[in-house]
């Protein structure tokens, strides 16, 4: 989450768009983590692991979050590129 926040804050854009992208992105990352934990809880309570027994869910989650953060950053760049930034602000 801190890497995503650093990317958003380092990109030159208006503060409103930075704050909006930061809040929306952090909420999306937190929701992804909640879905991971919920999925693990369902797998644990049902005992139906299957192939997931041999999958490292932590590394898989990290890969998914990095890809999602990159895509959200690309969306932020495309959206904020059309808006001009005042150098005096």
PyMOL commands that set and color helices and strands:
alter all, ss='L'
color gray80, all
select helices_A, chain A and resi 2-10+15-46+50-54+57-81
alter helices_A, ss='H'
color red, helices_A
deselect
rebuild
show_as cartoon
